[in-house]
């Protein structure tokens, strides 16, 4: 290619003048400290936001009893183990099934007694022989000898089959006793329940140490379970009472009469009593 054939390139335009750069003075020592503090707090806010989001997600996925500060004990309830009804024999209906005319509990009655909550000490006196408590040991909790004799005769006349029981004491000093008395039919239990042991206004028989017990007007109706009859059969010892206060409940559940007693030095708390009554009702339902 000859010099004439070469195309001359246009001249390059002049470079634009440089942009002015503002001149900043170096921050004073105090300003630098403030800047570092702001940066630290900004970083902390970002970290807390991330941790907070993770914590909220974690709490949303946990059960109430798994979250510290939200355990059942925080509102006065006890920490019971997960409850499971024992299996029924093959082909046997539940106690309230339509075809179960006698209201029979075909599951092992000993497995239907509410287990003790965590941290409680077992009352070995209620274990009985092979898990069955003698009627005399059940009757021993009632105050008057004549009452024990009368009630014992009624239990015999109504065909008491056996008694399963469990007791425990929690760290706060509450002593709990649960008795499940099984008869041949629900009709027998209904008769005992309404006519003898659980009349309106107060229990039919006074417990040892519980001089005067009256209907527990504060027991919530929402705490009663399904077809379990317990209306007006929850009682509390009225003031003035002795060294201990007593609470008690009677439940009519098919062919089973349940008796629940709690006592505690000073005062027997309402919430664990209600919780115990509800859970025992659910096991029998």
Secondary structure, DSSP 8 states (H G I E B T S, - for coil): --TTTS----------------------HHHHHHHHHHHHHHHHHHHHHHHHHHHHHHHHTS-GGGSTT-SGGGGT-------------TT---TT-TT-TT----S-GGGGS----TT-EE-GGG--BTTB--HHHHHTTBS-HHHHHHHHHHHHHTT--EEEEEEEE-TT--EEEEEEEE-S-HHHHHHHIIIIIS-TTS-SS-BTT---EEE-TTS-GGGS-TT-B-TT-EEEE-SS--SEEEEEEEEEETTEEEEEEEEEES---HHHHHHHHHHHHHHH-
